[in-house]
Amino acid sequence: MSEKVKPYKNSELGKKEQVAKMFDTISKEYDGLNRVISFGIDVKWRNKVVKIIGDTNPNSILDIATGTGDLAINLTKTKASKIIGLDISEGMLEVGRKKIEKLNLNNTIEMVFGDSEKIPFEDNSFDAITVAFGVRNFENLEKGLSEIYRVLKTGGTFAVLETSIPTKTPYKQGYTFYSKNILPLIGKLFSKDKSAYKYLSDSAAAFPYGEAFNNILQKIGFIAIENKPQTFGVASIYIAKK
């Protein structure tokens, strides 16, 4: 279902190319708007992912759809010796590289241009892999997850932070109103790309969250799958092993 949602309805480009174009356009404003849109709660969610990964004592971590590198930077708290941030948007990566340089983390974090469906690393390369708010942007979800499975070491941990939809009243109704009315309005007022924040809302609504995503992970071959809803269910952290 998520494959049908694209940023630009009148474009002949595929979803992957459209997503890259969209994030290139909003890269410089993305961090600030993200804090506003999530009321800053996304920072707390990312910290939980860092704790989950840190408890496994990884040496190498791949952060897919790294964007401007927020999660990759936070993952330095795990004491991993090598962290690679992968993204298809050169604009987002460039913002991330400046942040990493400012923090003197160049020796730990490397920002790499690349496709999640053709990950440019060998089988069994990483102790842990993370994706924060990125799997819903995959053009082919199962292909992307299969690639993640391939480059994750046996026994390694995969953690996904992604939006989900609350199932309980009144949170479900409140989330629906916010995502359909407020989120696109914020994007329209503050973003150069008026389609971008509508896409972020629409793609979240179309994403197979919860048990549906657990089932896809299981189909790919992941084991020990857990799903941890966050903040009344507006996001979820998925944890799986290879």
C-alpha positions in Angstrom: 0.0 0.0 0.0 2.8 2.4 0.9 4.3 2.2 -2.6 1.3 4.1 -4.0 2.0 7.2 -2.0 4.4 9.6 -3.8 5.4 13.2 -3.0 4.4 14.6 -6.4 1.3 13.2 -8.1 1.9 14.8 -11.5 5.5 13.7 -11.8 6.6 10.9 -14.0 9.5 10.0 -11.7 9.4 6.9 -9.6 8.8 7.1 -5.9 12.5 6.7 -5.1 13.5 9.7 -7.3 10.6 11.8 -6.0 11.6 11.1 -2.4 15.2 12.1 -3.1 14.1 15.3 -4.9 11.7 16.1 -2.0 14.3 15.7 0.7 16.9 17.6 -1.3 14.5 20.5 -1.5 13.6 20.6 2.3 17.0 19.5 3.6 18.0 22.9 5.1 14.6 23.4 6.9 14.0 19.7 7.8 15.5 19.6 11.3 13.7 22.7 12.6 10.4 21.7 11.2 10.7 18.2 12.5 11.1 19.5 16.1 8.0 21.7 15.6 5.9 19.0 14.0 6.6 16.4 16.6 6.7 18.9 19.5 10.3 17.6 20.1 9.1 14.2 21.2 11.1 12.6 18.3 14.3 13.3 20.3 13.0 11.1 23.1 12.0 8.3 20.7 15.5 8.3 19.1 17.1 8.1 22.5 15.1 4.9 23.2 16.5 3.4 20.0 20.0 4.4 21.0 19.5 2.6 24.4 18.2 -0.5 22.7 21.2 -0.6 20.3 23.6 0.4 23.0 22.6 -2.6 25.2 23.9 -4.9 22.4 27.4 -3.4 22.5 27.8 -3.0 18.7 31.1 -2.3 17.1 29.6 -1.3 13.7 26.3 0.4 13.0 24.5 1.3 9.7 21.8 4.0 10.0 19.7 3.8 6.8 17.7 6.8 5.6 20.0 8.8 7.9 18.8 12.1 6.6 20.7 14.9 8.4 22.3 12.3 10.7 20.4 12.9 14.0 20.2 9.3 14.9 23.7 8.5 13.6 25.0 11.3 15.9 23.0 10.0 18.9 24.3 6.5 18.2 27.9 7.6 19.1 26.7 7.1 22.7 26.8 3.4 22.1 30.6 3.7 21.8 30.5 1.9 18.4 33.8 2.4 16.6 32.2 2.9 13.2 28.8 4.4 12.3 27.7 4.8 8.7 24.8 6.9 7.7 23.2 6.0 4.3 20.7 8.2 2.4 19.5 8.8 -1.2 19.3 12.6 -0.6 22.7 14.4 -1.1 21.1 17.5 0.2 20.2 15.9 3.5 23.7 14.2 3.7 25.4 17.6 3.2 23.5 19.1 6.1 24.5 16.0 8.2 28.1 16.2 7.3 28.3 19.8 8.5 26.7 18.8 11.8 29.2 15.9 12.2 32.2 18.1 11.4 31.0 20.7 13.9 30.8 18.0 16.6 34.3 16.5 15.6 32.7 13.1 14.9 34.3 12.6 11.4 36.4 9.7 12.7 33.3 7.8 13.9 30.5 8.7 11.5 30.7 8.5 7.7 27.8 9.8 5.6 27.4 7.7 2.4 25.1 8.4 -0.6 23.3 5.1 -1.4 20.1 3.3 -2.0 18.5 1.2 0.8 17.3 -1.3 -1.9 20.9 -1.7 -3.1 23.0 -1.3 0.0 26.7 -0.9 -1.1 28.1 -3.3 1.6 28.9 -7.0 1.8 26.8 -9.6 3.5 27.0 -9.7 7.3 28.8 -6.3 7.6 27.1 -4.7 10.6 26.4 -5.6 14.2 23.3 -3.3 14.3 21.2 -1.5 11.7 18.7 1.3 12.4 16.1 3.2 10.4 14.2 6.2 11.8 11.2 7.5 9.9 12.6 6.0 6.6 11.1 2.6 5.9 7.8 4.2 4.7 9.9 5.9 2.0 11.2 2.7 0.5 9.9 2.2 -3.0 9.8 -1.6 -2.5 9.5 -2.3 1.3 10.3 -6.0 1.2 13.3 -5.5 -1.1 14.7 -2.8 1.2 14.1 -5.0 4.3 15.7 -8.0 2.5 18.8 -5.9 1.8 19.0 -4.9 5.5 18.7 -8.6 6.5 21.6 -9.4 4.1 24.1 -6.8 5.5 23.2 -7.4 9.1 25.4 -9.9 10.9 23.9 -13.1 12.3 22.8 -12.3 15.8 22.7 -8.6 15.0 19.9 -6.2 16.0 17.7 -4.3 13.6 15.7 -1.4 15.1 13.1 0.7 13.3 11.5 3.9 14.5 8.4 4.7 12.4 5.1 6.6 12.7 2.0 4.6 13.4 -1.6 5.3 14.0 -3.2 5.2 17.5 -5.9 2.7 17.9 -7.6 4.0 21.1 -10.1 6.9 21.4 -9.5 9.9 21.6 -5.9 9.6 20.5 -6.9 8.0 17.1 -9.3 10.9 16.3 -6.8 13.5 17.5 -4.0 12.0 15.5 -6.1 11.9 12.3 -7.1 15.5 12.7 -3.5 16.6 13.3 -2.0 14.6 10.5 -4.6 15.6 7.9 -5.1 19.3 8.8 -2.3 20.7 11.0 0.8 18.9 9.6 0.2 19.9 6.0 -0.6 23.4 7.1 2.7 23.8 9.0 4.5 22.4 5.9 2.6 24.9 3.6 3.5 27.8 5.8 7.1 27.1 6.5 8.4 24.9 3.7 9.6 25.7 0.2 8.0 22.4 -0.9 4.2 22.4 -0.2 3.8 18.8 -1.3 6.5 17.5 1.1 4.6 17.6 4.4 1.4 16.3 2.9 3.4 13.4 1.6 4.9 12.7 5.0 1.3 12.6 6.4 -0.1 10.5 3.6 2.8 8.0 3.7 2.5 7.6 7.4 -1.3 6.8 7.0 -0.5 4.2 4.3 2.3 2.4 6.1 1.6 -1.1 7.4 2.3 -0.5 11.0 2.0 -2.7 14.1 1.3 -6.4 13.5 1.2 -5.9 9.7 4.9 -4.7 9.8 5.8 -7.5 12.3 4.5 -10.0 9.8 6.6 -8.5 6.9 9.7 -8.7 9.1 9.0 -12.3 9.9 8.5 -13.1 6.2 11.9 -11.6 5.4 13.5 -13.9 8.0 13.9 -11.8 11.1 13.3 -13.4 14.5 12.6 -12.3 18.0 10.4 -9.4 16.7 9.1 -6.9 19.2 6.8 -3.9 18.6 6.9 -1.1 21.2 4.2 1.7 20.6 5.3 5.2 21.7 3.3 8.2 23.0 -0.2 6.8 22.7 0.7 4.9 19.5 1.7 7.8 17.3 5.0 6.1 16.7 6.4 2.6 17.2 9.8 1.1 17.7 10.3 -2.3 16.1 13.2 -4.6 17.2 14.3 -7.7 15.4 17.2 -10.1 15.2 18.9 -12.0 12.5 
